[in-house]
Amino acid sequence: MRRPELKILFITGYAENAIVGNGHLEPGMQVLTKPFVMEALASRIRDLIAKP
């Protein structure tokens, strides 16, 4: 609420559908599930930064 422009990347060992619940994240939020390769992390960060 204080910083609505802040981008958030959730990294979890749980299944994505367990975290997201209703299947919807707020704008600027993404989920990355473990395990992942570093290229996937870098790509997700680039994607978050690039979106307005």
PDBQT receptor file of N, H, CA, C and O in Angstrom, charges set to zero:
ATOM      1  N   MET A   1       0.816  -1.180   0.000  1.00  0.00    +0.000 N 
ATOM      2  CA  MET A   1       0.000   0.000   0.000  1.00  0.00    +0.000 C 
ATOM      3  C   MET A   1       0.868   1.254   0.000  1.00  0.00    +0.000 C 
ATOM      4  O   MET A   1       0.507   2.264  -0.604  1.00  0.00    +0.000 OA
ATOM      5  N   ARG A   2       2.003   1.187   0.674  1.00  0.00    +0.000 N 
ATOM      6  H   ARG A   2       2.296   0.367   1.165  1.00  0.00    +0.000 HD
ATOM      7  CA  ARG A   2       2.869   2.352   0.740  1.00  0.00    +0.000 C 
ATOM      8  C   ARG A   2       3.656   2.546  -0.547  1.00  0.00    +0.000 C 
ATOM      9  O   ARG A   2       3.974   3.678  -0.913  1.00  0.00    +0.000 OA
ATOM     10  N   ARG A   3       3.973   1.458  -1.237  1.00  0.00    +0.000 N 
ATOM     11  H   ARG A   3       3.714   0.539  -0.939  1.00  0.00    +0.000 HD
ATOM     12  CA  ARG A   3       4.766   1.542  -2.471  1.00  0.00    +0.000 C 
ATOM     13  C   ARG A   3       4.134   0.673  -3.551  1.00  0.00    +0.000 C 
ATOM     14  O   ARG A   3       4.660  -0.397  -3.857  1.00  0.00    +0.000 OA
ATOM     15  N   PRO A   4       3.036   1.098  -4.128  1.00  0.00    +0.000 N 
ATOM     16  CA  PRO A   4       2.331   0.265  -5.104  1.00  0.00    +0.000 C 
ATOM     17  C   PRO A   4       3.141  -0.020  -6.362  1.00  0.00    +0.000 C 
ATOM     18  O   PRO A   4       2.827  -0.962  -7.089  1.00  0.00    +0.000 OA
ATOM     19  N   GLU A   5       4.173   0.769  -6.635  1.00  0.00    +0.000 N 
ATOM     20  H   GLU A   5       4.428   1.534  -6.044  1.00  0.00    +0.000 HD
ATOM     21  CA  GLU A   5       4.994   0.546  -7.832  1.00  0.00    +0.000 C 
ATOM     22  C   GLU A   5       6.082  -0.504  -7.615  1.00  0.00    +0.000 C 
ATOM     23  O   GLU A   5       6.766  -0.891  -8.563  1.00  0.00    +0.000 OA
ATOM     24  N   LEU A   6       6.246  -0.970  -6.369  1.00  0.00    +0.000 N 
ATOM     25  H   LEU A   6       5.691  -0.655  -5.599  1.00  0.00    +0.000 HD
ATOM     26  CA  LEU A   6       7.284  -1.946  -6.040  1.00  0.00    +0.000 C 
ATOM     27  C   LEU A   6       6.977  -3.286  -6.692  1.00  0.00    +0.000 C 
ATOM     28  O   LEU A   6       5.886  -3.826  -6.514  1.00  0.00    +0.000 OA
ATOM     29  N   LYS A   7       7.926  -3.827  -7.444  1.00  0.00    +0.000 N 
ATOM     30  H   LYS A   7       8.813  -3.388  -7.589  1.00  0.00    +0.000 HD
ATOM     31  CA  LYS A   7       7.766  -5.126  -8.091  1.00  0.00    +0.000 C 
ATOM     32  C   LYS A   7       8.147  -6.205  -7.084  1.00  0.00    +0.000 C 
ATOM     33  O   LYS A   7       9.081  -6.026  -6.302  1.00  0.00    +0.000 OA
ATOM     34  N   ILE A   8       7.420  -7.334  -7.103  1.00  0.00    +0.000 N 
ATOM     35  H   ILE A   8       6.661  -7.479  -7.739  1.00  0.00    +0.000 HD
ATOM     36  CA  ILE A   8       7.641  -8.405  -6.139  1.00  0.00    +0.000 C 
ATOM     37  C   ILE A   8       7.760  -9.729  -6.868  1.00  0.00    +0.000 C 
ATOM     38  O   ILE A   8       6.921 -10.074  -7.700  1.00  0.00    +0.000 OA
ATOM     39  N   LEU A   9       8.818 -10.468  -6.546  1.00  0.00    +0.000 N 
ATOM     40  H   LEU A   9       9.500 -10.187  -5.870  1.00  0.00    +0.000 HD
ATOM     41  CA  LEU A   9       9.019 -11.816  -7.072  1.00  0.00    +0.000 C 
ATOM     42  C   LEU A   9       9.023 -12.767  -5.885  1.00  0.00    +0.000 C 
ATOM     43  O   LEU A   9       9.940 -12.740  -5.064  1.00  0.00    +0.000 OA
ATOM     44  N   PHE A  10       8.001 -13.606  -5.797  1.00  0.00    +0.000 N 
ATOM     45  H   PHE A  10       7.257 -13.627  -6.464  1.00  0.00    +0.000 HD
ATOM     46  CA  PHE A  10       7.933 -14.621  -4.757  1.00  0.00    +0.000 C 
ATOM     47  C   PHE A  10       8.700 -15.840  -5.243  1.00  0.00    +0.000 C 
ATOM     48  O   PHE A  10       8.480 -16.311  -6.359  1.00  0.00    +0.000 OA
ATOM     49  N   ILE A  11       9.595 -16.352  -4.412  1.00  0.00    +0.000 N 
ATOM     50  H   ILE A  11       9.773 -15.970  -3.506  1.00  0.00    +0.000 HD
ATOM     51  CA  ILE A  11      10.335 -17.577  -4.732  1.00  0.00    +0.000 C 
ATOM     52  C   ILE A  11       9.960 -18.600  -3.677  1.00  0.00    +0.000 C 
ATOM     53  O   ILE A  11      10.105 -18.349  -2.481  1.00  0.00    +0.000 OA
ATOM     54  N   THR A  12       9.475 -19.758  -4.122  1.00  0.00    +0.000 N 
ATOM     55  H   THR A  12       9.357 -19.961  -5.094  1.00  0.00    +0.000 HD
ATOM     56  CA  THR A  12       8.939 -20.733  -3.188  1.00  0.00    +0.000 C 
ATOM     57  C   THR A  12       9.242 -22.155  -3.620  1.00  0.00    +0.000 C 
ATOM     58  O   THR A  12       9.469 -22.433  -4.798  1.00  0.00    +0.000 OA
ATOM     59  N   GLY A  13       9.239 -23.033  -2.659  1.00  0.00    +0.000 N 
ATOM     60  H   GLY A  13       9.055 -22.808  -1.702  1.00  0.00    +0.000 HD
ATOM     61  CA  GLY A  13       9.376 -24.458  -2.921  1.00  0.00    +0.000 C 
ATOM     62  C   GLY A  13       8.022 -25.132  -3.072  1.00  0.00    +0.000 C 
ATOM     63  O   GLY A  13       7.944 -26.302  -3.447  1.00  0.00    +0.000 OA
ATOM     64  N   TYR A  14       6.962 -24.397  -2.782  1.00  0.00    +0.000 N 
ATOM     65  H   TYR A  14       7.026 -23.447  -2.478  1.00  0.00    +0.000 HD
ATOM     66  CA  TYR A  14       5.606 -24.921  -2.945  1.00  0.00    +0.000 C 
ATOM     67  C   TYR A  14       5.157 -24.788  -4.390  1.00  0.00    +0.000 C 
ATOM     68  O   TYR A  14       5.718 -24.010  -5.161  1.00  0.00    +0.000 OA
ATOM     69  N   ALA A  15       4.146 -25.553  -4.744  1.00  0.00    +0.000 N 
ATOM     70  H   ALA A  15       3.690 -26.186  -4.118  1.00  0.00    +0.000 HD
ATOM     71  CA  ALA A  15       3.577 -25.451  -6.087  1.00  0.00    +0.000 C 
ATOM     72  C   ALA A  15       2.980 -24.064  -6.269  1.00  0.00    +0.000 C 
ATOM     73  O   ALA A  15       2.430 -23.488  -5.330  1.00  0.00    +0.000 OA
ATOM     74  N   GLU A  16       3.090 -23.534  -7.475  1.00  0.00    +0.000 N 
ATOM     75  H   GLU A  16       3.537 -24.002  -8.238  1.00  0.00    +0.000 HD
ATOM     76  CA  GLU A  16       2.606 -22.171  -7.744  1.00  0.00    +0.000 C 
ATOM     77  C   GLU A  16       1.135 -22.019  -7.408  1.00  0.00    +0.000 C 
ATOM     78  O   GLU A  16       0.732 -20.991  -6.863  1.00  0.00    +0.000 OA
ATOM     79  N   ASN A  17       0.324 -23.020  -7.723  1.00  0.00    +0.000 N 
ATOM     80  H   ASN A  17       0.652 -23.855  -8.166  1.00  0.00    +0.000 HD
ATOM     81  CA  ASN A  17      -1.117 -22.892  -7.454  1.00  0.00    +0.000 C 
ATOM     82  C   ASN A  17      -1.411 -22.890  -5.950  1.00  0.00    +0.000 C 
ATOM     83  O   ASN A  17      -2.453 -22.378  -5.539  1.00  0.00    +0.000 OA
ATOM     84  N   ALA A  18      -0.528 -23.446  -5.124  1.00  0.00    +0.000 N 
ATOM     85  H   ALA A  18       0.318 -23.862  -5.458  1.00  0.00    +0.000 HD
ATOM     86  CA  ALA A  18      -0.721 -23.389  -3.674  1.00  0.00    +0.000 C 
ATOM     87  C   ALA A  18      -0.450 -21.986  -3.136  1.00  0.00    +0.000 C 
ATOM     88  O   ALA A  18      -1.053 -21.573  -2.146  1.00  0.00    +0.000 OA
ATOM     89  N   ILE A  19       0.447 -21.259  -3.780  1.00  0.00    +0.000 N 
ATOM     90  H   ILE A  19       0.937 -21.595  -4.585  1.00  0.00    +0.000 HD
ATOM     91  CA  ILE A  19       0.804 -19.918  -3.338  1.00  0.00    +0.000 C 
ATOM     92  C   ILE A  19      -0.196 -18.893  -3.844  1.00  0.00    +0.000 C 
ATOM     93  O   ILE A  19      -0.652 -18.032  -3.092  1.00  0.00    +0.000 OA
ATOM     94  N   VAL A  20      -0.530 -18.990  -5.114  1.00  0.00    +0.000 N 
ATOM     95  H   VAL A  20      -0.159 -19.690  -5.725  1.00  0.00    +0.000 HD
ATOM     96  CA  VAL A  20      -1.389 -17.992  -5.747  1.00  0.00    +0.000 C 
ATOM     97  C   VAL A  20      -2.833 -18.139  -5.282  1.00  0.00    +0.000 C 
ATOM     98  O   VAL A  20      -3.560 -17.149  -5.205  1.00  0.00    +0.000 OA
ATOM     99  N   GLY A  21      -3.251 -19.347  -4.975  1.00  0.00    +0.000 N 
ATOM    100  H   GLY A  21      -2.660 -20.152  -5.037  1.00  0.00    +0.000 HD
ATOM    101  CA  GLY A  21      -4.603 -19.560  -4.458  1.00  0.00    +0.000 C 
ATOM    102  C   GLY A  21      -5.666 -19.378  -5.509  1.00  0.00    +0.000 C 
ATOM    103  O   GLY A  21      -6.066 -20.349  -6.152  1.00  0.00    +0.000 OA
ATOM    104  N   ASN A  22      -6.135 -18.163  -5.702  1.00  0.00    +0.000 N 
ATOM    105  H   ASN A  22      -5.810 -17.375  -5.180  1.00  0.00    +0.000 HD
ATOM    106  CA  ASN A  22      -7.224 -17.921  -6.653  1.00  0.00    +0.000 C 
ATOM    107  C   ASN A  22      -6.739 -17.756  -8.084  1.00  0.00    +0.000 C 
ATOM    108  O   ASN A  22      -7.532 -17.451  -8.975  1.00  0.00    +0.000 OA
ATOM    109  N   GLY A  23      -5.443 -17.955  -8.315  1.00  0.00    +0.000 N 
ATOM    110  H   GLY A  23      -4.799 -18.203  -7.592  1.00  0.00    +0.000 HD
ATOM    111  CA  GLY A  23      -4.912 -17.868  -9.669  1.00  0.00    +0.000 C 
ATOM    112  C   GLY A  23      -4.613 -16.474 -10.150  1.00  0.00    +0.000 C 
ATOM    113  O   GLY A  23      -4.370 -16.263 -11.338  1.00  0.00    +0.000 OA
ATOM    114  N   HIS A  24      -4.627 -15.504  -9.231  1.00  0.00    +0.000 N 
ATOM    115  H   HIS A  24      -4.825 -15.675  -8.266  1.00  0.00    +0.000 HD
ATOM    116  CA  HIS A  24      -4.409 -14.120  -9.637  1.00  0.00    +0.000 C 
ATOM    117  C   HIS A  24      -3.439 -13.440  -8.688  1.00  0.00    +0.000 C 
ATOM    118  O   HIS A  24      -3.576 -13.523  -7.467  1.00  0.00    +0.000 OA
ATOM    119  N   LEU A  25      -2.459 -12.769  -9.269  1.00  0.00    +0.000 N 
ATOM    120  H   LEU A  25      -2.348 -12.702 -10.260  1.00  0.00    +0.000 HD
ATOM    121  CA  LEU A  25      -1.542 -11.931  -8.504  1.00  0.00    +0.000 C 
ATOM    122  C   LEU A  25      -1.790 -10.485  -8.880  1.00  0.00    +0.000 C 
ATOM    123  O   LEU A  25      -2.258 -10.193  -9.981  1.00  0.00    +0.000 OA
ATOM    124  N   GLU A  26      -1.485  -9.602  -7.990  1.00  0.00    +0.000 N 
ATOM    125  H   GLU A  26      -1.105  -9.839  -7.096  1.00  0.00    +0.000 HD
ATOM    126  CA  GLU A  26      -1.606  -8.180  -8.274  1.00  0.00    +0.000 C 
ATOM    127  C   GLU A  26      -0.591  -7.796  -9.350  1.00  0.00    +0.000 C 
ATOM    128  O   GLU A  26       0.413  -8.488  -9.517  1.00  0.00    +0.000 OA
ATOM    129  N   PRO A  27      -0.832  -6.710 -10.080  1.00  0.00    +0.000 N 
ATOM    130  CA  PRO A  27       0.141  -6.249 -11.072  1.00  0.00    +0.000 C 
ATOM    131  C   PRO A  27       1.504  -6.015 -10.415  1.00  0.00    +0.000 C 
ATOM    132  O   PRO A  27       1.595  -5.479  -9.310  1.00  0.00    +0.000 OA
ATOM    133  N   GLY A  28       2.551  -6.427 -11.115  1.00  0.00    +0.000 N 
ATOM    134  H   GLY A  28       2.477  -6.862 -12.012  1.00  0.00    +0.000 HD
ATOM    135  CA  GLY A  28       3.908  -6.258 -10.595  1.00  0.00    +0.000 C 
ATOM    136  C   GLY A  28       4.370  -7.394  -9.714  1.00  0.00    +0.000 C 
ATOM    137  O   GLY A  28       5.464  -7.331  -9.153  1.00  0.00    +0.000 OA
ATOM    138  N   MET A  29       3.554  -8.446  -9.575  1.00  0.00    +0.000 N 
ATOM    139  H   MET A  29       2.665  -8.498 -10.030  1.00  0.00    +0.000 HD
ATOM    140  CA  MET A  29       3.925  -9.608  -8.770  1.00  0.00    +0.000 C 
ATOM    141  C   MET A  29       4.060 -10.828  -9.659  1.00  0.00    +0.000 C 
ATOM    142  O   MET A  29       3.275 -11.028 -10.586  1.00  0.00    +0.000 OA
ATOM    143  N   GLN A  30       5.067 -11.643  -9.364  1.00  0.00    +0.000 N 
ATOM    144  H   GLN A  30       5.704 -11.480  -8.611  1.00  0.00    +0.000 HD
ATOM    145  CA  GLN A  30       5.252 -12.906 -10.069  1.00  0.00    +0.000 C 
ATOM    146  C   GLN A  30       5.729 -13.956  -9.077  1.00  0.00    +0.000 C 
ATOM    147  O   GLN A  30       6.216 -13.630  -7.995  1.00  0.00    +0.000 OA
ATOM    148  N   VAL A  31       5.579 -15.237  -9.464  1.00  0.00    +0.000 N 
ATOM    149  H   VAL A  31       5.183 -15.501 -10.343  1.00  0.00    +0.000 HD
ATOM    150  CA  VAL A  31       6.004 -16.356  -8.634  1.00  0.00    +0.000 C 
ATOM    151  C   VAL A  31       6.990 -17.197  -9.431  1.00  0.00    +0.000 C 
ATOM    152  O   VAL A  31       6.779 -17.472 -10.612  1.00  0.00    +0.000 OA
ATOM    153  N   LEU A  32       8.065 -17.600  -8.774  1.00  0.00    +0.000 N 
ATOM    154  H   LEU A  32       8.237 -17.377  -7.815  1.00  0.00    +0.000 HD
ATOM    155  CA  LEU A  32       9.044 -18.510  -9.358  1.00  0.00    +0.000 C 
ATOM    156  C   LEU A  32       9.173 -19.684  -8.399  1.00  0.00    +0.000 C 
ATOM    157  O   LEU A  32       9.478 -19.492  -7.222  1.00  0.00    +0.000 OA
ATOM    158  N   THR A  33       8.944 -20.902  -8.891  1.00  0.00    +0.000 N 
ATOM    159  H   THR A  33       8.696 -21.059  -9.847  1.00  0.00    +0.000 HD
ATOM    160  CA  THR A  33       8.999 -22.072  -8.022  1.00  0.00    +0.000 C 
ATOM    161  C   THR A  33      10.359 -22.749  -8.120  1.00  0.00    +0.000 C 
ATOM    162  O   THR A  33      10.984 -22.778  -9.180  1.00  0.00    +0.000 OA
ATOM    163  N   LYS A  34      10.799 -23.289  -6.996  1.00  0.00    +0.000 N 
ATOM    164  H   LYS A  34      10.291 -23.266  -6.135  1.00  0.00    +0.000 HD
ATOM    165  CA  LYS A  34      12.059 -24.024  -6.922  1.00  0.00    +0.000 C 
ATOM    166  C   LYS A  34      11.812 -25.443  -7.382  1.00  0.00    +0.000 C 
ATOM    167  O   LYS A  34      10.685 -25.921  -7.250  1.00  0.00    +0.000 OA
ATOM    168  N   PRO A  35      12.772 -26.126  -7.900  1.00  0.00    +0.000 N 
ATOM    169  CA  PRO A  35      14.090 -25.615  -8.278  1.00  0.00    +0.000 C 
ATOM    170  C   PRO A  35      14.012 -24.861  -9.601  1.00  0.00    +0.000 C 
ATOM    171  O   PRO A  35      13.123 -25.105 -10.418  1.00  0.00    +0.000 OA
ATOM    172  N   PHE A  36      14.933 -23.964  -9.795  1.00  0.00    +0.000 N 
ATOM    173  H   PHE A  36      15.655 -23.766  -9.132  1.00  0.00    +0.000 HD
ATOM    174  CA  PHE A  36      15.004 -23.216 -11.045  1.00  0.00    +0.000 C 
ATOM    175  C   PHE A  36      16.464 -22.979 -11.386  1.00  0.00    +0.000 C 
ATOM    176  O   PHE A  36      17.335 -23.015 -10.516  1.00  0.00    +0.000 OA
ATOM    177  N   VAL A  37      16.717 -22.739 -12.662  1.00  0.00    +0.000 N 
ATOM    178  H   VAL A  37      16.010 -22.710 -13.368  1.00  0.00    +0.000 HD
ATOM    179  CA  VAL A  37      18.077 -22.420 -13.101  1.00  0.00    +0.000 C 
ATOM    180  C   VAL A  37      18.266 -20.915 -13.013  1.00  0.00    +0.000 C 
ATOM    181  O   VAL A  37      17.292 -20.164 -13.064  1.00  0.00    +0.000 OA
ATOM    182  N   MET A  38      19.487 -20.475 -12.884  1.00  0.00    +0.000 N 
ATOM    183  H   MET A  38      20.278 -21.086 -12.843  1.00  0.00    +0.000 HD
ATOM    184  CA  MET A  38      19.775 -19.055 -12.728  1.00  0.00    +0.000 C 
ATOM    185  C   MET A  38      19.277 -18.230 -13.910  1.00  0.00    +0.000 C 
ATOM    186  O   MET A  38      18.906 -17.068 -13.748  1.00  0.00    +0.000 OA
ATOM    187  N   GLU A  39      19.270 -18.827 -15.089  1.00  0.00    +0.000 N 
ATOM    188  H   GLU A  39      19.571 -19.771 -15.221  1.00  0.00    +0.000 HD
ATOM    189  CA  GLU A  39      18.771 -18.110 -16.266  1.00  0.00    +0.000 C 
ATOM    190  C   GLU A  39      17.288 -17.778 -16.112  1.00  0.00    +0.000 C 
ATOM    191  O   GLU A  39      16.835 -16.722 -16.553  1.00  0.00    +0.000 OA
ATOM    192  N   ALA A  40      16.536 -18.681 -15.485  1.00  0.00    +0.000 N 
ATOM    193  H   ALA A  40      16.904 -19.539 -15.127  1.00  0.00    +0.000 HD
ATOM    194  CA  ALA A  40      15.109 -18.426 -15.256  1.00  0.00    +0.000 C 
ATOM    195  C   ALA A  40      14.918 -17.276 -14.277  1.00  0.00    +0.000 C 
ATOM    196  O   ALA A  40      14.036 -16.438 -14.464  1.00  0.00    +0.000 OA
ATOM    197  N   LEU A  41      15.740 -17.234 -13.235  1.00  0.00    +0.000 N 
ATOM    198  H   LEU A  41      16.456 -17.915 -13.083  1.00  0.00    +0.000 HD
ATOM    199  CA  LEU A  41      15.673 -16.136 -12.275  1.00  0.00    +0.000 C 
ATOM    200  C   LEU A  41      16.014 -14.818 -12.947  1.00  0.00    +0.000 C 
ATOM    201  O   LEU A  41      15.309 -13.824 -12.774  1.00  0.00    +0.000 OA
ATOM    202  N   ALA A  42      17.097 -14.812 -13.715  1.00  0.00    +0.000 N 
ATOM    203  H   ALA A  42      17.670 -15.619 -13.855  1.00  0.00    +0.000 HD
ATOM    204  CA  ALA A  42      17.509 -13.585 -14.409  1.00  0.00    +0.000 C 
ATOM    205  C   ALA A  42      16.431 -13.124 -15.380  1.00  0.00    +0.000 C 
ATOM    206  O   ALA A  42      16.148 -11.929 -15.470  1.00  0.00    +0.000 OA
ATOM    207  N   SER A  43      15.836 -14.049 -16.097  1.00  0.00    +0.000 N 
ATOM    208  H   SER A  43      16.067 -15.020 -16.023  1.00  0.00    +0.000 HD
ATOM    209  CA  SER A  43      14.782 -13.707 -17.053  1.00  0.00    +0.000 C 
ATOM    210  C   SER A  43      13.565 -13.117 -16.346  1.00  0.00    +0.000 C 
ATOM    211  O   SER A  43      12.985 -12.137 -16.815  1.00  0.00    +0.000 OA
ATOM    212  N   ARG A  44      13.184 -13.707 -15.233  1.00  0.00    +0.000 N 
ATOM    213  H   ARG A  44      13.655 -14.503 -14.853  1.00  0.00    +0.000 HD
ATOM    214  CA  ARG A  44      12.022 -13.225 -14.493  1.00  0.00    +0.000 C 
ATOM    215  C   ARG A  44      12.276 -11.826 -13.935  1.00  0.00    +0.000 C 
ATOM    216  O   ARG A  44      11.379 -10.983 -13.942  1.00  0.00    +0.000 OA
ATOM    217  N   ILE A  45      13.492 -11.576 -13.454  1.00  0.00    +0.000 N 
ATOM    218  H   ILE A  45      14.221 -12.261 -13.449  1.00  0.00    +0.000 HD
ATOM    219  CA  ILE A  45      13.838 -10.252 -12.937  1.00  0.00    +0.000 C 
ATOM    220  C   ILE A  45      13.822  -9.224 -14.063  1.00  0.00    +0.000 C 
ATOM    221  O   ILE A  45      13.296  -8.124 -13.893  1.00  0.00    +0.000 OA
ATOM    222  N   ARG A  46      14.399  -9.579 -15.218  1.00  0.00    +0.000 N 
ATOM    223  H   ARG A  46      14.827 -10.473 -15.356  1.00  0.00    +0.000 HD
ATOM    224  CA  ARG A  46      14.372  -8.661 -16.362  1.00  0.00    +0.000 C 
ATOM    225  C   ARG A  46      12.936  -8.337 -16.757  1.00  0.00    +0.000 C 
ATOM    226  O   ARG A  46      12.611  -7.187 -17.053  1.00  0.00    +0.000 OA
ATOM    227  N   ASP A  47      12.084  -9.352 -16.761  1.00  0.00    +0.000 N 
ATOM    228  H   ASP A  47      12.348 -10.287 -16.521  1.00  0.00    +0.000 HD
ATOM    229  CA  ASP A  47      10.684  -9.173 -17.122  1.00  0.00    +0.000 C 
ATOM    230  C   ASP A  47       9.978  -8.212 -16.149  1.00  0.00    +0.000 C 
ATOM    231  O   ASP A  47       9.236  -7.327 -16.574  1.00  0.00    +0.000 OA
ATOM    232  N   LEU A  48      10.211  -8.392 -14.871  1.00  0.00    +0.000 N 
ATOM    233  H   LEU A  48      10.814  -9.112 -14.526  1.00  0.00    +0.000 HD
ATOM    234  CA  LEU A  48       9.601  -7.513 -13.874  1.00  0.00    +0.000 C 
ATOM    235  C   LEU A  48      10.060  -6.074 -14.041  1.00  0.00    +0.000 C 
ATOM    236  O   LEU A  48       9.256  -5.144 -13.980  1.00  0.00    +0.000 OA
ATOM    237  N   ILE A  49      11.357  -5.896 -14.254  1.00  0.00    +0.000 N 
ATOM    238  H   ILE A  49      12.011  -6.651 -14.304  1.00  0.00    +0.000 HD
ATOM    239  CA  ILE A  49      11.917  -4.546 -14.383  1.00  0.00    +0.000 C 
ATOM    240  C   ILE A  49      11.399  -3.855 -15.647  1.00  0.00    +0.000 C 
ATOM    241  O   ILE A  49      11.142  -2.651 -15.638  1.00  0.00    +0.000 OA
ATOM    242  N   ALA A  50      11.250  -4.611 -16.720  1.00  0.00    +0.000 N 
ATOM    243  H   ALA A  50      11.459  -5.589 -16.727  1.00  0.00    +0.000 HD
ATOM    244  CA  ALA A  50      10.861  -4.032 -18.006  1.00  0.00    +0.000 C 
ATOM    245  C   ALA A  50       9.396  -3.585 -18.051  1.00  0.00    +0.000 C 
ATOM    246  O   ALA A  50       9.053  -2.656 -18.783  1.00  0.00    +0.000 OA
ATOM    247  N   LYS A  51       8.539  -4.238 -17.278  1.00  0.00    +0.000 N 
ATOM    248  H   LYS A  51       8.818  -4.992 -16.683  1.00  0.00    +0.000 HD
ATOM    249  CA  LYS A  51       7.116  -3.890 -17.312  1.00  0.00    +0.000 C 
ATOM    250  C   LYS A  51       6.865  -2.626 -16.519  1.00  0.00    +0.000 C 
ATOM    251  O   LYS A  51       7.423  -2.435 -15.438  1.00  0.00    +0.000 OA
ATOM    252  N   PRO A  52       6.008  -1.750 -17.070  1.00  0.00    +0.000 N 
ATOM    253  CA  PRO A  52       5.700  -0.499 -16.335  1.00  0.00    +0.000 C 
ATOM    254  C   PRO A  52       4.891  -0.740 -15.079  1.00  0.00    +0.000 C 
ATOM    255  O   PRO A  52       4.561   0.208 -14.367  1.00  0.00    +0.000 OA
TER     256      PRO A  52
